[in-house]
């Protein structure tokens, strides 16, 4: 079984922007592509020969230090040191502003990530020309360890990189988050100065490595090409990771290669036929493999479609059938041969989806086309400390519903 568990596994849930071409219909914006509710879809506002959406999947907020309320930096917090920070408009790497630190000072932002997964952290910094006083740090807040330039995690505080030169230096660093008992952990991203002179930071980002893409609910016409593309700079162009094999009502692909790039494009060659394209949910992430040592059995159980009423932005009431086919329950029965097997299912799928509050994307059989976007509705995994060898468990994933084909 392949799966992406919960909010943090799908990079689209934390994408900082969606740019559709042609533009989106007003009531169905690009942000609906990654909000975890396929029943409220994104929809292009018109028909075109090729339609596309570009998503920025760097999830650090105010990553270019462009957003200020007066002299207060938004989304970042003040850390250690009695020095000061300021909005800088002259010494800037990109955009209008950068972050200026004078004296001993740190500014930080905390972000949640998946344990055991690979990410890229990047930044640009400008030294004081005297010594290595501009420092960039990454700390795991669960283990209190610090990321070293070797890629290891160390108990004592150590800068991931430092800068002396009074000029801009961009840095990108690929690393793997420590494995842990929980599905997620929190990292602290720190820009720091350890001396009296001024140093500068700009263009910080953190990007997940991805190898999986899926579409859940759509009206893409038969014969259209669906392509997932990547780029670090849209102005320099995108490259393809391969054409996805389309199916109804949902489809997925394990990508040809792992990719770590800030921008992801969904390109659909429609030949300008039919109605404007709508999509219930777009997922991109790094998949997990579950149950290598377990004895599995699974089945789909149909559920009947329902009627959904919601209020549009204009105040108009819209009523639509939620599904153009019965939604499914994916019922998974398995025997855990040891406690580690049980813990894998509980900590990754159930805990990772916040006990069903967040969706799980599940491929029951990677040799078959079915992929489910749903939520854990019930399970029989006990939470107490009891023996687990050869115990039988059941987990039910209730599929999220989609709009009708011609809403």
C-alpha positions in Angstrom: 0.0 0.0 0.0 1.1 3.5 -0.9 -0.1 6.5 1.1 0.3 10.1 2.1 -1.0 10.7 5.6 -2.6 14.0 6.7 -2.1 17.7 6.2 1.7 17.9 6.1 2.1 15.0 3.6 0.4 16.9 0.7 2.6 19.8 -0.4 -0.5 21.5 -2.0 -2.1 21.9 1.4 0.6 24.5 2.3 1.4 25.9 -1.1 1.7 29.7 -0.7 0.2 30.5 -4.1 -1.7 28.9 -7.1 -1.6 30.6 -10.5 -4.0 29.2 -13.0 -4.0 30.0 -16.8 -6.6 30.8 -17.9 -7.7 32.4 -14.6 -10.1 30.6 -12.2 -13.8 31.1 -12.1 -14.5 33.5 -9.2 -16.4 31.0 -7.0 -13.9 28.2 -7.5 -10.4 29.7 -6.9 -7.0 28.1 -7.2 -6.7 27.7 -3.5 -9.5 25.1 -3.7 -6.9 22.7 -5.3 -5.2 22.1 -2.0 -7.7 22.7 0.8 -8.5 19.0 1.5 -12.2 19.1 0.4 -12.7 17.7 -3.1 -16.4 18.5 -2.9 -15.5 22.2 -3.3 -13.4 22.1 -6.5 -11.2 24.5 -8.4 -12.5 25.5 -11.8 -11.0 27.3 -14.8 -13.0 30.3 -15.9 -12.8 29.4 -19.6 -11.8 26.8 -22.1 -8.3 26.8 -23.8 -6.2 24.4 -25.8 -3.8 24.0 -22.9 -4.7 24.9 -19.3 -2.3 25.0 -16.4 -1.8 25.8 -12.7 1.5 26.7 -11.1 1.9 26.2 -7.4 4.6 27.6 -5.1 5.2 24.8 -2.6 7.7 26.5 -0.4 5.7 26.7 2.8 7.9 29.2 4.8 5.7 32.3 5.4 7.0 35.7 4.4 10.0 34.0 3.0 11.3 37.1 1.1 10.8 39.5 4.1 8.5 41.6 2.0 5.6 41.8 4.5 5.8 44.3 7.3 3.4 46.2 9.5 5.2 49.4 9.9 8.6 48.4 11.3 7.3 45.0 12.5 8.3 41.9 10.5 5.3 39.6 9.9 5.3 35.8 10.4 8.7 35.8 12.0 9.5 36.1 15.7 12.3 37.7 17.7 14.7 35.2 19.3 17.9 35.5 21.4 20.0 38.6 21.6 19.7 42.2 22.6 20.4 43.6 19.2 17.8 44.9 16.7 16.2 44.0 13.4 15.0 46.4 10.7 13.4 46.6 7.3 16.2 47.1 4.7 15.4 48.6 1.2 18.9 49.2 -0.1 20.9 46.0 0.5 18.4 43.6 -1.0 18.9 40.3 -2.9 15.5 40.1 -4.5 12.2 42.0 -4.2 11.8 45.3 -2.3 13.0 44.5 1.2 15.5 42.3 3.1 16.0 41.6 6.9 18.7 43.6 8.6 20.2 42.4 11.9 22.4 44.8 13.9 24.1 43.5 17.0 23.6 40.1 18.6 20.1 39.1 17.3 18.1 36.1 16.0 14.8 36.0 14.1 13.1 32.7 13.6 10.0 30.8 12.2 8.8 27.4 13.2 7.5 25.0 10.6 6.1 21.5 10.8 7.6 18.7 8.7 7.3 15.0 8.2 9.8 12.9 10.1 12.3 10.8 8.1 11.6 12.9 4.9 13.9 15.0 2.7 13.6 18.7 2.4 15.6 21.6 0.9 16.2 24.7 3.0 17.5 27.8 1.2 18.4 31.4 2.0 20.6 34.3 0.9 22.8 36.2 3.3 25.2 39.2 3.3 28.0 39.4 5.8 29.6 42.3 7.6 33.0 41.9 5.8 34.8 41.3 9.2 34.1 37.7 10.3 31.6 34.9 10.0 29.0 36.7 12.0 26.0 36.1 9.8 24.7 32.7 10.9 21.9 30.4 9.6 20.5 27.6 11.9 18.0 24.8 11.7 16.9 23.1 15.0 14.6 20.2 15.5 12.3 21.3 18.4 11.3 17.8 19.4 14.9 16.4 19.8 16.5 19.9 20.4 19.3 18.8 17.9 20.8 21.2 15.4 21.4 20.5 11.7 25.1 20.4 10.8 26.6 21.1 7.3 27.4 17.4 7.1 23.7 16.6 7.1 23.9 15.1 10.6 22.0 16.3 13.7 24.0 17.4 16.7 23.2 18.0 20.3 25.2 21.2 20.6 24.2 24.4 18.8 25.9 24.7 15.5 25.3 27.0 12.5 24.3 25.2 9.3 26.3 28.0 7.4 28.0 31.3 8.1 29.0 34.3 6.0 31.8 36.9 6.2 31.7 38.6 2.8 29.8 41.8 2.3 28.0 40.5 -0.8 25.0 38.3 -1.3 25.5 34.5 -1.2 22.6 32.2 -2.0 22.6 28.8 -0.3 20.5 25.7 -0.9 20.9 22.7 1.4 19.2 19.3 1.0 18.7 17.4 4.3 16.7 14.6 5.9 14.6 15.2 9.0 15.3 12.8 11.9 13.1 9.8 12.1 10.8 9.7 15.1 8.0 8.0 16.8 5.5 10.6 15.5 4.6 11.4 11.9 5.6 15.0 12.2 8.1 17.2 14.0 8.7 21.0 14.2 11.8 22.7 12.8 13.0 26.2 13.9 14.5 28.2 11.0 16.8 30.9 12.4 18.6 33.9 10.9 21.2 35.2 13.3 24.0 37.7 13.9 26.6 37.2 16.6 28.5 40.5 16.5 27.9 44.3 16.6 27.9 45.0 12.9 25.0 44.6 10.6 24.2 41.6 8.4 21.4 40.8 6.0 19.1 37.9 5.1 16.7 37.4 2.2 14.9 34.8 0.1 14.5 32.0 2.7 12.5 28.9 1.7 11.9 25.3 2.7 10.7 22.8 0.0 9.7 19.1 0.3 11.1 16.4 -1.9 8.2 14.8 -3.8 7.7 11.7 -5.9 3.9 11.2 -6.0 1.1 13.1 -7.7 -2.7 12.5 -7.8 -5.9 14.1 -8.9 -9.2 13.4 -7.0 -12.4 14.3 -8.9 -12.3 15.9 -12.3 -13.9 16.4 -15.7 -10.7 16.3 -17.7 -11.7 15.1 -21.2 -10.8 11.6 -22.4 -7.6 11.8 -24.5 -6.2 14.9 -22.8 -2.5 14.8 -21.7 -1.8 15.5 -18.0 1.7 16.5 -17.2 3.5 17.3 -13.9 6.4 19.7 -14.4 8.9 21.4 -12.0 11.0 24.5 -11.9 13.1 26.6 -9.5 12.2 29.8 -11.5 9.2 29.9 -13.7 10.8 32.6 -15.9 13.5 30.0 -16.8 11.0 27.4 -17.8 9.7 24.0 -16.5 10.8 20.4 -17.1 8.5 17.4 -17.3 8.6 14.4 -15.0 6.3 12.4 -17.2 2.8 12.2 -18.5 0.2 10.8 -16.0 -2.2 8.1 -17.1 -5.6 9.5 -16.6 -8.6 7.7 -15.2 -12.0 8.5 -13.6 -12.8 9.6 -11.0 -9.3 9.9 -9.7 -5.8 8.9 -10.8 -2.2 9.0 -9.5 1.4 8.4 -10.5 4.6 7.6 -8.7 7.0 10.0 -10.5 9.9 8.9 -12.5 12.3 10.7 -10.2 12.3 12.4 -6.8 12.1 16.2 -7.3 12.9 19.1 -5.0 11.8 22.3 -6.7 9.9 25.3 -5.5 7.3 25.4 -8.3 5.1 22.6 -9.6 3.0 22.9 -12.7 -0.1 20.9 -13.6 -0.4 21.1 -17.4 -3.5 19.7 -19.2 -3.6 19.5 -23.0 -7.4 19.6 -23.6 -7.4 20.6 -27.3 -10.0 23.3 -26.3 -13.0 20.9 -26.2 -15.8 20.5 -23.7 -16.6 22.5 -20.6 -14.0 24.4 -18.4 -11.9 22.0 -16.5 -12.6 21.5 -12.8 -10.5 19.5 -10.3 -11.6 18.4 -6.8 -8.2 18.1 -5.2 -4.6 18.0 -6.4 -2.0 16.2 -4.3 1.8 16.2 -4.6 4.0 14.7 -1.9 6.5 11.9 -1.0 4.7 8.6 -0.6 5.1 6.0 2.1 4.9 2.3 1.7 2.9 0.5 4.4 2.6 -3.2 5.3 5.6 -4.8 3.9 5.6 -7.2 6.8 1.9 -7.4 7.3 -0.7 -9.8 6.0 -3.3 -7.7 4.3 -6.8 -7.9 3.0 -8.9 -4.9 1.7 -12.1 -4.2 -0.1 -14.2 -1.3 -1.4 -17.7 -0.8 0.1 -19.9 1.7 -1.9 -21.8 4.5 -0.1 -24.7 6.4 -1.6 -24.2 10.0 -2.8 -25.7 12.8 -0.7 -26.9 16.4 -1.4 -24.6 19.2 -0.3 -25.7 22.8 0.2 -23.2 25.6 0.6 -23.3 29.4 0.4 -21.3 31.1 -2.4 -19.4 34.3 -2.0 -22.3 36.3 -3.5 -24.7 34.9 -0.9 -26.4 32.7 -3.4 -27.3 29.2 -2.3 -25.8 26.5 -4.5 -27.1 22.9 -4.3 -25.3 20.1 -5.9 -25.0 16.3 -5.7 -21.7 15.5 -4.0 -20.8 12.5 -6.1 -21.4 11.3 -9.6 -20.9 7.7 -8.4 -21.3 6.2 -5.0 -18.4 7.1 -2.7 -16.4 4.3 -1.3 -15.3 3.0 2.1 -11.8 1.4 1.9 -11.9 -1.3 4.6 -8.4 -2.6 5.4 -8.0 -5.8 7.6 -4.6 -6.8 8.6 -2.6 -8.9 11.0 0.3 -7.2 12.7 3.1 -9.8 13.2 4.7 -7.5 15.8 4.3 -4.3 17.7 6.3 -2.3 15.2 3.8 -3.2 12.5 0.9 -2.0 14.6 2.7 1.2 15.6 3.5 1.9 11.9 -0.2 1.9 11.0 -1.3 3.9 14.1 1.5 6.5 14.2 1.6 7.2 10.4 -1.9 6.7 9.1 -4.1 7.4 12.1 -2.0 9.8 14.1 -0.7 11.4 10.9 -4.2 12.2 9.8 -5.1 13.6 13.3 -7.5 10.8 14.1 -9.4 11.3 10.8 -9.6 15.1 10.9 -7.3 15.4 8.0 -7.4 13.3 4.8 -5.2 10.3 3.8 -4.4 9.5 0.2 -4.2 5.7 -0.1 -3.3 3.4 -3.0 -4.4 -0.1 -1.9 -2.6 -1.8 -4.7 0.2 -0.1 -6.6 -0.5 -2.4 -9.6 -4.1 -1.1 -9.9 -5.4 2.4 -10.8 -7.5 3.0 -7.6 -6.5 5.9 -5.4 -8.6 7.1 -2.4 -8.7 10.6 -0.9 -10.5 10.0 2.4 -10.5 10.1 6.2 -10.1 7.4 8.8 -13.7 6.9 10.1 -13.0 4.0 12.4 -10.4 1.5 13.5 -9.9 -1.3 16.0 -6.3 -0.6 16.9 -6.1 -0.4 20.8 -4.2 2.5 22.3 -3.0 0.6 25.4 0.2 -1.2 26.0 -0.8 -4.7 25.3 0.8 -7.6 23.3 0.4 -7.1 19.5 2.0 -10.2 17.9 -0.4 -11.6 15.3 -3.3 -9.5 16.4 -6.0 -8.7 13.8 -7.0 -5.1 13.2 -9.4 -3.2 10.9 -9.1 0.4 9.6 -11.8 2.1 7.5 -11.0 5.0 5.2 -14.1 6.9 4.2 -13.7 8.5 0.7 -14.2 12.2 0.4 -17.0 13.0 -2.1 -16.7 14.9 -5.4 -19.1 17.1 -7.3 -21.3 15.8 -10.2 -19.6 15.8 -13.6 -21.5 18.8 -15.0 -22.0 21.1 -12.0 
